[in-house]
Amino acid sequence: MARGDSLTDGNLLRDRLAAMRQLTLDLAAPLNDADATIQPHPDASPAKWHLAHTTWFFETFILRDHVPGYRLHDERWAYLFNSYYEGEGERHARPRRGMLSRPSLHEVRGWRREVDEALQRALPDLSANVLKLVELGIHHEQQHQELFLTDILATFAENPLEPAYGALDSAPIAKAEALAWIEGREGVVEIGSVEDRFAFDCERPRHQALLHPHRIASRCVTNGEWQSFIADGGYRTSTLWLSDGWDWRMREGVTSPLYWRGGDEQFTLAGRRAIDPSAPVAHVSYYEADAFARWAGARLPTEFEWEAAFGALDSREGHQLDRAGAVLPAAGGGPFGDAWQWTQSAFLPYPGFKPEEGTVGEYNGKFMSGQMVLKGASCATPRGHSRPSYRNFFPPAARWQFTGVRLAQDC
């Protein structure tokens, strides 16, 4: 959706905001207070914290800062639910978010309701610049909707009872699409966000990049191909791995994608299921992705190669999140959906990069160290959130997200 459309049509923005906020509540509907409080590891957050933090974002940057006379629901909660904004002061330690038994899930839902009502009342009187912050808040919360699902998957995976978050239909019997190679564009290409739609600051400015002769895979690597990698000793062959990656693999005892249980089952949001060999592999780290690429006689694409190859496609297509419920990568999708795809590109600023003004400028720029770029979208990405210029990023050892692999080769 074009930025201009969303900001000039107040009703459209109001409806988008209401639908997005409702989806977050729908995602939380199956959870009890205990489910929503647990933090499975320091990189993940409790479901209750996601509900609260996204509410804090709107209350702080819209209502507190731009609605005269607004009073905070509870001044103490800003300390609890600020994530990493230094400009907003001290905050609760990230690894200890799971210790927040209070406020309860019920209280957080009540807070959300009050903030939503205040937002709807305020929208008609907000300036265009503040409406841009509302749109930023929508996309910010959509990111947390994806994190909500991946973090509750990590939470339930820690329980020996292997509880299911939701139900999934049986995977249709499908044969994996034959892998083909797409000749990549060469020479100087335009990369980055176009001006007529929303984008995060790290996607700007649009600029030129030089591409050398290459080709890129027509689809993602499948579970079946990953099973062959394992059977061929991929996790035991140090020469396939980066030095840091091999140290990580040995230290963590990694022998398969994160939620695989043996060679033919995996834990999912719908509980334990048979691995579908035709579906894209997910929950692999950059280190694993790079090792697989070497084993396959290929490499990972750069973010520029990926964007040049698929930038003309509709980013709303593919297996993405349309409604609350369990999700899982499936065969037959496209570049957008199923699993984010690791690239060999470090998350660094584009030439001429300028962060957003104010405290929200801490959103991306300060993380441009030790992170790798992923492109596309996943089965947990709210449909309409991603775009060709989108730059997801995680450290190379991260794999609790729906992260997968698309190969490339030099020509």
ABEGO torsion letter per residue (X at the ends): XBAAAAAABAAAAAAAAAAAAAAAAAAAAABBAAAAABBABAABBBAAAAAAAAAAAAAAAAAAAABBGBBBABAAAAAAABAABAAAEBBBBAAAAAABAOBBAAAAAAAAAAAAAAAAAAAAABBAAAAAAAAAAAAAAAAAAAAAAAAAAAAAAABAAGBBABBBBBBBBBBBBBBBBBBBBBEBBBBEBBAABBBBAAAOBBBBBBBBBBBBBABBBBAAAAAAAAAAGAAABAAABBAAAAAAAAAAGBABBAABBEAABBBBAAEBBBBBAABBBBGBBAAAAAAAAAAAGBBBBBAAAAAAAAAABBAABEBBBABBEBBBBBBGBBABEGBBBBBABBBBBBBGBBBBBEAAAAAAAAABBGBBBBBEBBAABBBGABBAABBBBBBAABAABBBBBBBBBBX
